[in-house]
Amino acid sequence: MTHTVVGWHVELEFQEDDDTHTKAAALVRLPDGTEVRAHGHASRHHTDPNQPRVGEEIAGARALNELAMRLLTKAHDEIDSASGRTSHPIHV
């Protein structure tokens, strides 16, 4: 049996609005040409030290989490479409 290796590349971009807010945008392009996008954010409490990398990690993790949920929903919808019935929800 021959297996085809498929790779996905996920892109993350960050934007700091000020010293307390970080936004992240995640994008994955699937082999079928579909693009799935998601967003995340982080807010630093004014008494916490300014650590931009930590804000990126939190915002990035939240964006990736949303991206994962969107991919699960897409897969679930494709299962339903192919089977012609409503399948059981996919849980994380």
C-alpha positions, -999 to +999 in steps of 0.1 A: +000+000+000+013+035-009+008+063+015+008+099+004+024+123+028+005+156+032+018+186+051-001+215+064+015+249+071-001+270+098+006+307+098+004+329+129+006+367+128+006+389+159-004+425+165+001+444+196-024+473+199-006+487+230+013+474+260-016+454+273-034+438+243-021+413+218-041+398+189-032+367+169-045+355+135-041+319+125-044+305+090-041+270+075-044+262+038-057+227+032-047+205+002-081+210-013-075+248-015-097+256+015-084+282+040-094+281+076-089+312+097-092+319+134-083+346+159-072+349+195-064+376+219-046+383+252-048+411+277-022+419+303-033+431+337-018+465+344+001+451+375+017+423+355+052+428+340+053+437+303+062+404+286+052+406+249+062+370+242+038+357+269+010+377+253+019+362+219+019+327+234-016+332+250-031+349+219-015+323+196-028+294+217-063+308+217-061+313+179-049+277+174-076+264+197-103+282+177-086+269+145-088+233+158-125+237+166-132+251+131-113+221+115-134+197+137-166+214+126-155+213+089-147+176+092-180+169+110-199+187+082-181+167+056-189+134+073-226+144+074-226+155+038-209+122+026-231+100+047-264+118+042-272+117+079-264+136+111-235+120+128-224+121+165-206+153+175-168+152+174-155+160+209-120+173+217 
